[in-house]
Amino acid sequence: METTQIKSTLTYDDKVIEKIVGHALENVGGLLAVTGGFFSNIKNNLVNSASVTDGVSVEVGSKEVAVDLAIIVEYGKDIPAIVESIKAIVSQNVDSMTHLKVVEVNVNVVDIRTKEEHEAASVTVQDRVTSAASNTSQFVSEQTEKLKETVSNTVDSDETAK
């Protein structure tokens, strides 16, 4: 029996590698966020639309990958150690899933925040509007109940007076 050699090519879209990198970074200690820059941040501050690929840029070759990241780190943490963790986890995840070699990880620290500052900055306009709508709805319900009580008491006192 003769075996025929089947030719094939395997390529990865940049978005695929960006997602692998983004998911790999989710549990790096001291890393508060990977940020996508001004317009991405505006979009994310308006609505809850953060993507795992925000702030991740890659160049994918046939056998190698270069990664660029823009990050926000937690105040008081060892930044070079965080970057070493990032390099290790990114390289390991990309290699295990694609067999591509990560040859470069460029990290730009764009901000440093306490956890409290980061949580406060992460509240979106959508969150604020939702909260305001909920509070308004609750207020209207309470006022409606008060009005019903007042009307009921007025009707009762009118009937008693007759």
Secondary structure in CASP SS format (residue, H / E / C, confidence):
PFRMAT SS
TARGET T0000
AUTHOR 0000-0000-0000
METHOD secondary structure of the structure
MODEL  1
M C 1.00
E C 1.00
T C 1.00
T C 1.00
Q C 1.00
I C 1.00
K C 1.00
S C 1.00
T C 1.00
L C 1.00
T C 1.00
Y C 1.00
D C 1.00
D H 1.00
K H 1.00
V H 1.00
I H 1.00
E H 1.00
K H 1.00
I H 1.00
V H 1.00
G H 1.00
H H 1.00
A H 1.00
L H 1.00
E H 1.00
N H 1.00
V C 1.00
G C 1.00
G C 1.00
L E 1.00
L E 1.00
A E 1.00
V E 1.00
T C 1.00
G C 1.00
G C 1.00
F H 1.00
F H 1.00
S H 1.00
N H 1.00
I H 1.00
K H 1.00
N H 1.00
N H 1.00
L H 1.00
V C 1.00
N C 1.00
S C 1.00
A C 1.00
S C 1.00
V C 1.00
T C 1.00
D C 1.00
G C 1.00
V E 1.00
S E 1.00
V E 1.00
E E 1.00
V E 1.00
G C 1.00
S C 1.00
K C 1.00
E E 1.00
V E 1.00
A E 1.00
V E 1.00
D E 1.00
L E 1.00
A E 1.00
I E 1.00
I E 1.00
V E 1.00
E E 1.00
Y C 1.00
G C 1.00
K C 1.00
D C 1.00
I H 1.00
P H 1.00
A H 1.00
I H 1.00
V H 1.00
E H 1.00
S H 1.00
I H 1.00
K H 1.00
A H 1.00
I H 1.00
V H 1.00
S H 1.00
Q H 1.00
N H 1.00
V H 1.00
D H 1.00
S H 1.00
M H 1.00
T H 1.00
H C 1.00
L C 1.00
K E 1.00
V E 1.00
V E 1.00
E E 1.00
V E 1.00
N E 1.00
V E 1.00
N E 1.00
V E 1.00
V E 1.00
D E 1.00
I E 1.00
R E 1.00
T C 1.00
K H 1.00
E H 1.00
E H 1.00
H H 1.00
E H 1.00
A H 1.00
A H 1.00
S C 1.00
V C 1.00
T C 1.00
V H 1.00
Q H 1.00
D H 1.00
R H 1.00
V H 1.00
T H 1.00
S H 1.00
A H 1.00
A H 1.00
S H 1.00
N H 1.00
T H 1.00
S H 1.00
Q H 1.00
F H 1.00
V H 1.00
S H 1.00
E H 1.00
Q H 1.00
T H 1.00
E H 1.00
K H 1.00
L H 1.00
K H 1.00
E H 1.00
T H 1.00
V H 1.00
S H 1.00
N H 1.00
T H 1.00
V H 1.00
D H 1.00
S H 1.00
D H 1.00
E H 1.00
T H 1.00
A H 1.00
K C 1.00
END
